[in-house]
Amino acid sequence: MMKQIMIADTTLCRENNAFSFKEKIEIARQLEKLNVDVIELPEITNTRTDILLVRTISAFVKNAYLSVAAGSSEQSIADAAEALENTNKGTIRIELPVSPVCMEYQCHKKPAKMLEWIAACVKKAKESGNSVEFCAVDATRAETDFLYQSIKTAIEAGADKITICDTAGSLLPDDFAAFVKAIAENTGVPIGIKCSDKAGLAAAQAILAVRAGADCVKCAVGGDTVSLDTLGSIIKDYGNDYDITAAIKNTELHRTVGQITWITDNAKNEKSTVTVNENDAGVTLDKNDDKPTVLNAVSALGYDLSEEDAEKVYDEFLRVAKKKNVGSKELDAIVASAALQVPATYKLVSYIINNGNVITPSAHIVLDKSGELTESIELGDGPIDAAFIAIDKIIGHHYELDDFQIQAVTEGKEAMGSALVKLRAGGKLYSVKGISTDIIGASIRAYLNAINKIVYEEANA
């Protein structure tokens, strides 16, 4: 009988990751498409941005479990529970050390106090209504009796799953498999594993542990653990011979991992997460192109226009095409300026941006909705990123940022800047263009106008 193992992806939990809000959303979206079983997120450290992130991801992650780490304090558990409030399949991970050295230096607790803390954390997490996973950190260096006590304590307190972590990479694959087998045979709940790849043996540890009784493997794209790409390939190539399978989509594995790798490398190299898009996507139109050709090009860019908006876009195209050929950037701008002009649900009252080479960029945004003013102050990877996060916080929702382009449209020190924002909601693309001598202001207005389009259309659907 085939054994189906669960795959939990930990890419978003990488230490010192430099992922922007947008990059985190995109990584989670790709993992959901790949059909991983669990998408793991780190402990909540910023209650405003981190909780918003989890809630935003939960809006489109319907199949995978969303798992948030906790355990360093009672507040961390409460924050995790708050973040998962609207999640269909939520898990709180209680990650606590069980080896003598880690208990002493990380938690400053003796064994007896650590057992009390494990029980208290798991019980509080269970009360939230989410499933609970107890992760025994540095388990392979724990004293055997205490390790079993800690696992028993967690299960009695309500843990639904136990994960054994070879944090230090201290066991060879066959020894780790025997270690996991002894625990799996005496536990009665699903057993997950997390292996260090410092010696390049994590994948071998994982496969042998699965054959010995493990039910779940923690993987990542990059980082010091089992490679998601490698594990998926092993299951694909050897699964039938060893009666092992997984829900992951093998036909999309390498392509999706490649996309996530690009994002992780981009973050690692500290490149801007909000970039100027110079790609013309192969679109070249001129004044001789007819309406079906133009609208097919618009559709290829991802837009779904009503008949009324299609007429407006084509009329505007003819006006522009009299002066020059039209590429994808120009076509984006035409759609942004001509299609779906709507009343503003949210109006920009003011914005204050702080930025420099010695401070973290921040944005203070004030919006007006039906005469009621709401403000938010947020940090970001850059001034525009901070502004977008602040707007998301005010409206209480994050829409997928499909594209963002900036360029100068006039010359000189008083040059006008153009910002094009494309947001995606419900599978539909919304595009808006903003123009100002202040490119940050243009970006904020474009982003807000795109949101107004979405809000208006959703209200009048």
N, C-alpha and C positions, 0 to 999 in steps of 0.2 A: 504494500500500500504506500502510495506517495505521501511523503511528509511535506506539508506546506509551511515554510518558515516565514516569519515576518521580517521585513527590512525597515529599520528605523534610521532615518538620515539625520546626521548631526552637523551638516555643513554650516548651518547658521549659528552653531555654538562654538565655532572656532575662536580660540583665545586671541584677544587683541585684533579682532576682525575690523576692517575699515569699511564695511558695507554701508551704503546709504539706505535710507528708507525705501527708495525705489528698487535698489538692488536686492534687498531682502524680500520684497514682494515678488520680484521676478524669479528669484531662486525658488521660493515656495511654489509659485505657479508652475514652474517647470517640473518640480518634484511631484506635484499633484498629477500632472499630465503623465508622468512616468509611472504612476501607480505605486509609489512607495507606500508602506503601511502606516508609517509614523513620520511626521515632520517635527523635529525637536527644536525648541527655542531656548535661549539661555534664561537665567533668572532675571526677573524684572528689576532694573536698577533705576530707571527713570519712569515714574508712574504715568507720566503724560504720554511720552512718545512710545514707550514699550507696550503699554496696554493698548494704545491705538493701533500699533503694529499687529498685535495678536488678533484684535477684533477685525482689522482689515483683511488679514489672511483668512480668518474664519468665514468671511463672506463668500469666498470662492473655493475653499478647500472643503469638499463635501465627502470625499471618500476616505482620506487619510485621517488618522488621529493627530490632533495638535497637542504636543507635549511641552509643558513649561516647567523649568527647573525651579526648585525651592528647597528650603531646609536650613538656610543660614540663620533665619529668625522666624518668629511667628508672623511678622508683617510680610515676609517674602511669600509665605503660603497664602495669606489673604490677598496679596497682589496678584498672584497666579490665578486664584479662584475668580477674582474680579475680571481679569483679562479673558478668561475662558467662559464667561457668563453666557454668551450667545453662541457658543461652539457646539455643534452637534455631537462631536466625539472628542472630548477633552480629557487630558491626562495631566496630573501633577506629579512630577518626578521629585522624590525626596532623595537628594544626593548627599550622602554622608560617609565620611571615612570610617573604616573598621580596623585598620592596622594601628598598632600602638604609636608609631611615630607620627602618623597623620592626625590621630585623635588628639594627641598631646599638643602638637604645634599648630594645627589648623583650627581646632575647636576648643582647645584648652579643657578637655574633659577626660576624666578617668573612665574605665570601662562601664562601671555601674551607672554613672551619670549619662554616658552615651546611650545606653539601653533605654533609659528613661526618656531621653530626647528623641530617640527613634520612635518610640511608642507615641509620644505627644505629637510629633510632626505628622506621622502617618494618620493618626486619628483625626487631627484637625483638617488635613487634606481630604480625608474621606467624607467628612461632614459637609464639604462643599458640593457633593453630588457627582464629582468627577471620578474617573478611575484613578488609582494610585499605583505608582511604580516606586519601589524602593531600590535604589542603586547603591550597592555595597562597594564604595570606592576603595581602591587598593586592596581588594579582597585576597589576592594571592599572597600578600605579605601579612595577613591577619593571623592571629592565633586561632587554631581550628575550632576550639570550643566556643570562643567568643563569636566567631563568624557564624556558627550555627545558631547561637543564642540570638544574635542580631537579626538573622533571617526569620527565626521563629517569632521574635518580638514584633517584627514588621507585619508578618502575616496575621498574627493574633489581633493587631491593631487595625487591620483592614486592608493591607496591601494586596492588590490584585495580581501583581507581577513582581518578580525579583530579577535584578540584573547584577551579574558578577563582573567586576572590572579588574582586568590585569593591567592596572594603571602604570606600573613600572616596567612592564614587559619582562617579568622575571621568570616565566615558565616557557619551556619549549612546547611545540604544538601537542605532542602526545601526552605530556604531563598535564597540560592545561585541559585537554579533553578528559582525562581521568579525574581531574579536580572538579570539572563541571558535572560529570556523570554521577559522582558521589552526592553532589548537592541535588541534582535533578531527581534522583531516585528516592530522596528523603524529604522532599519539599511539598509537593502536591499543588503547586501553582506554576504557571508558565515561567520559564527561565530565559532571560536574555543575557547576552554577553557583549562586552566591550573590550577590545584588545588594542594594545599599543603596537605600533609598527616600527619601533625604533631599530629592530634587527631585521626588518623586512619579512617577518613571519606572521603578521596579523591575519592574512587571508588563510594561511594553512591552519592557524589556531582556530579560526572561525569554522571552517569546514569540518575539521575533526570534532570540534565541540558540538556542532549540529548533529553529527552522526552519533555523538555520545548522549544526546538528549536535550540540547539547547533548542529553544523555540524561536528566538529572535536574535538578529545580529545588528549591531549598530555600525553604520557605514558613514562615509562622507566623500565628498568630492574634494580631494586635497586634504591636508592635515595628517596627523599622526594616528591613524586608525585604519580599519579595513577600507580599502578603496571600493566605492560603490560600483565602479566600472568593472573592477576585477571580480568581485563577488558575483555580479550579474552574469559575467561571462562564464565563470566556473559552473554556475547553476545551469546555464544554457547548454554548455558542452558536456557536462558530466552528470547532470541531474537525473536523467533517465536510468543511467547505470547504477546510481546510488539511491534511487527513490527519493530525491529531493526536488522540490519545486518552490516557486515563489510567484507572487502576483505581478511582479515588475514586468513592464513591456520591453522585452529584449530587442524587438525590432527598432525601437526608438532610443535604446540605451546610449549608444556611443554618440549619437547626434546631440542628445539632451545633455549628457555629461560634458560634451565639448562646449555647449552654450554656457553651462554653469561655470566651467573652467575659465572661459573668457571673462566672466564677471568677477570671479575670485582673483584672477591675475590682474584685472583692471584695478580692483580695490587694493591689492597688494602693492601695485606700482604707484598708488596714490594719484591715479588719473582722475580728472573731474568726472563726477557721475552725471552731471548735466552738461551735455556736449553740443557743440555746433554740428549739425548734420549736413555734410557736404554731398551726400549720396543722392544722385538724381534718379535712381531706380529704373533707368532705361526708358523713361518717359520723354518723348520729344514730339510735340504737337505744333502745328502752325495754323494760319488762318484758313487754309484749304480743308482742314479736317472737319468732317460733319459731326452732327450731334451724337449719333451712336458711338462713334470712335472716341469722342471726348468723354462720354459717360462711362464707357468701358474702362478707360484709363482711370477715371475717378473711382470706379468700383474696385479696380486692381489695387488702388492705394488703401482700400479698406472701408470706404464710405458707402453708406446705404441711404440714398436720398429719396425723399418723396418726389412726386411729379412736379409739384410747385417749386421745390428747391432745385430740382434738376434743370428746370427752365431758367431759373435765376443764375445758376452756375454757368450754363451754356452762354447766356447773354453776356455775362461778365468775361467769359473766356474769349468771345469774339472781340470784345473791346480791347483786351490785353493783347490778343494775337495780331491785331493790326499793327502793333508797334514792335513785337519781337516774338521769337519762338517761345513755347511754353514747356518747361520741364516739370518734374514732380514738385519741386519747391514752389514754383509759381502756381501750379495747380492746387497744392495745399492751401496757399494763400487765397486763391480765388474761392475755394470752398469755405474757408474761414470767414471771408468778408461777405459772401453772398448768401450762404445757406442758413436757414433756421435762425433768423434774427428774432429774439424773444425779449419780453420784459425782464428786468433784472430782479430776481428774488433776493440776491445778496448784492449790496452796494459797498464799494470800497470807501471808507471814511478817511482813513489815514494809515500810513505805514512808516515805521522807523527801522532802519537797518544799521546794525553795528558790524563792522568787518575790519580786519587788519591782520598783519602777520604775527601778532603776539596774542590774539584773542580768538576765542571760538565764535564764528559768525552767529548772529542772532537776528531775529525779526520780531517786531511788535506790530501786529496787524489789528485794526479795528474795522469791523463790518457792521452794516446796517441791514436788518431784516425787518420789514414792516414797522419801522420806527424804533426798534429795539437794538441798542448797540451791544455788541459782544466783542471782547478782545482776547488775544492770546499772545504770549511771548514764548518763542521756541528757539532752540539751537539747531544747527544743521551743519552739513559738510561744506556748505557755502551759503552766501546770502540768499540766493534764490531757493535753494533747498530748504533753508530755514523758513522762508516766507511761505512756501508751499505746505510745509508741515503745520505752520500756524493756521493757515486757512483750513486744512483738513481737521484740525482740532476744533475749530469754531463750528464747522458744519457737522462734525461728528461722523464723518465718513471719508474714506480714501478711495478715489477712483484710480484705475490703472493709468499711469502716464505712458502712453504709447510712443510719443515722440516729442521732442522739444528742440526748436531751432532758433538761433539768434543771428542777426546780421545787420550791418549798417545799410540804410537805404538812401542816405544822402552823405555828402562829404563835408569836411570842415570840423572845427571844434564844437560847433552846435549841431553836429550830425544827428539825424533821427535814427533811432534804433528800432528794429522790428523783431518781435518775438512771436513765434508760432507754437501753440500748444495743441497737442492731440491727446484727448482722454478717451478711454474705452469703458463703456458701461453696457451690460447686458448684451455683449457681443457686437455693439454698434460703436462706430468711431465718431467723435465730436471734435471739430477743429475750430480754433479761434485764433485770430491774429491781433496783436497789440502793438501800437506804435507810440513812441515817446522819445524825447531827448534823453530820458533816463531809462536805460535798458532793463534795470531791475523793476522799475515801475511798469514798463511795457509787459514784462513777464508776468507780474502779479495780475495785471488787468486781463491779460490773455487767459491765464489759468482760471481766474474767477469767472470770466465770461463763458468759458467752456463748462464750468460747473453749473452756471445758470441755464445753459442750454439743456443739460442733462436733467436738472431739477424740473424745468418747465415741461419737458417732454414726458417725464415720468408722471407728473401730476395730471397731464392731459391725455394719458394713454387710454 
